Amino acid sequence: MMKNDILQSGEKLIRVLALSESKAFVIDCKKQTMPYWTEKESLSEFKSISEAEMQEILGCRFPDADELCGDEKRQMREAYSIIASVVPFADDETERKEMIKRASEKHGITAQTVRKYLCKYLVFQDMMCFLRRKSKRAMTDDEKNFRYILNKYFYSTDRRSLHTCYIYLLRERYSDEKGRLMPEYPPFHRFRYYYYKTKRTDNFLISRYGRYKYDRDFKPLLGNSQNYFGNVGFGEVDSTIADIWLSDENHNLVGRPIITAMVCPFSQLLLGYTIGFEGGATSLSDLMRNVNCNKVDFCKSLGIEIDKNVWANSGIPMTIITDRGKEYLSENYSQLTDLGVEIINLRQFTPNEKGMVEQFFNIIQNYYKQYLMNSGVIREDFNLRGAPDYRKQATLTLSEFNKILLMCIIHYNSKRVIRNIPYSYIGKAKPFACDLFLQSYSENPDCFIEVSDEKLRKILLPRTRGTFRRNGLFACGLRYRAPNFTERYLRGGSAVVAYNPYNIGEVYLLENGEYTRFELIDSFFEGKTSDEAEKLCKDRNKAIKACTEESLQSEMDLGACIDDIIFGKQRVADTKNVRQNRAAEIAKEHIRKGASK
C-alpha cells in the first residue's frame, strides 16, 4: 500500500491520502465525504486499481489538456485557488477546519462549498475535476422542424421573410392531409426565438446575398498593407470608375472615365496612372508605360511644368501587388515577369491588403469633387428619389479632366502631409510622399528595373502562335514576311508572335528574348485593327459560303452533260495513221468555217 493508491473492495472505493505506521488516511471516492484515519489491517481485502478504472466506475472521463479552451482553464484554476491553502492540512482536522473557515471568508462562499471542493480534489488529485462542461441537449422535434424550414426557405437567395417561412413551417409540418392546421403547433415567437438563438451573421449574409457580395461588401477588413512595407520597390495596382460624368467637345455625354493607378505602399507616392474609357489589359499596358516614363516630360506634354524631385520615379518596381481581377491575371500582364518583376496576386476582394492605392482613389477624388460640384460630379444622393440627373451636368472633356486630375496628383505627391511617416525617417525626410520616396530610393537604388519604352511596349503586347509556311509567317489569320528567314519558310514550324491589336501592319517574332519585326504582305489590311481584319475575313468567308451551293450545283450539271456526250462511245481508240487522221479533221474544220460564212 502506498500513498495515492486507489483501492476497491466490492462496492467500496477509497483513495489513500497519507500513511502512518499503523494507520491510513483515506477518502471515500463515491460518497466524497471528508477523509478519515483508519487501521491498515481493515484494508487488507482491498485491491489496487488504476486511475482510468476509477474514472470509469465514477462515470467521468477527463479530456486532454490541449482540448481545453482559455475559459475552461481559468475556471479550473479559480476553483483550485479556493482550496490551495487547505490541501496541505487535509490530514490535521483542527488545522483543516481553521483553513476552511479562512478560505470561506476570503472568497465569500460557504464552508460547505469549500469542503465540497476539497473532497472532490482529494478524490481525483487533478484540477480537471473542477471542469464543468454542459452536456449538449438533444434537439426537440419542433427544433428539428425549425432548422429544416430555415435552411430550406430562409437561408436562400430568395430572401423570404421570417413570417413567410413560419407559414411554410405550418403548411409542411403542422397541417393534416387536407391542409388544415393541427390543434397543437408552435407559436411564431418560439420560431423567431430559435432563429435568433442559432443565427450566424456570416451564414445569413452568404446564403441570402451570395459569396460574391459577401466578400465585396461585408467581409471583415482585417489585413494590413504595411505587410509589404520596407522600401520603395513595391507597387500596388488597382482601377476605379471616377465619380464624374464627362462629355465630348460637342457636349454629348460620353460616360465615366476609368482611373488605373500604381501607388508605392511605403512612401505613398503615385508611381503612375492612366485614364480613359477603356479598361482591362489595355489600361494596364498604358499604366506600365506611364510608370516607366519620365514624369517631367509627361507633365510637359499636358502643359504643366514640374521639378524632377516632385515626381522622381521611373522604371518598373521589382514587386507589383494586385488583386485577382481578370485583367491582372491576363497572360500579357504576367509577361512583365520577363523583366524579372514579381507579381503578387492577392485574394479576391481584399482591398485592405492594398490599402494605399484604395486610399489614393478616395483622397484624389475628394480633391477635385469639391470644385466640380455642378460639372458632372456624382454625389451621394444619386440613387435617391428626386435627386438631380448628374449626367446632364457633364461639361468637361476627357483631356480637360485629365489635366485637373494631374494637378491633384502633383499636390498628392509633393505637398500632402503623411501622418504615419515611418519613425526611422523622422529627421531624414519631410512627411511628403516625394521626399520619402527619394530618401528610400537613395538607400535602395536597385529596387526599380530600368527598361526602354520600346522594349516595354513589345513585352506588354498580346501573344499568339504563328506558323511558318512557304508563303510566309501566318499569324492572326494574315501573312507576314521578313528577310533572312528562307530556311524557316521552307522548313515550317510554329513560333510565338507578339502583335498589336490596334495595328496589324506588323508583328514581332519572339525567340530567345529578342523581338524580330515582320511586315504585312497583304497591303489591303495596312493600318487596320485586328477586329477590323477579323470582320473582313468573316465577311469574305460568309460571301464564299453563300455561293458555295451554287458552285457545287454547277459542277454537278457539268459532269452530267459530259457524261451524256461520252455515253455509248467506243472506249479504245485506233492509234494508227494519226497524221492522216489529223489532216482530215483539219480539212473538215475548214469546210465548216467556209460554209458558215
Beta strands, then each sheet from edge to edge (+ up, - down):
strand 1: 6-9
strand 2: 12-19
strand 3: 23-28
strand 4: 36-39
strand 5: 47-49
strand 6: 234-241
strand 7: 246-247
strand 8: 253-255
strand 9: 258-263
strand 10: 270-276
strand 11: 316-317
strand 12: 319-322
strand 13: 342-345
strand 14: 448-449
strand 15: 463-469
strand 16: 472-475
strand 17: 478-481
strand 18: 493-500
strand 19: 503-511
strand 20: 514-520
sheet 1: 4+ 3- 2+ 1- 5+
sheet 2: 10+ 9- 6+ 12+ 13+
sheet 3: 7+ 8-
sheet 4: 11+ 14-
sheet 5: 15+ 16- 17+ 20- 19+ 18- 15+
end
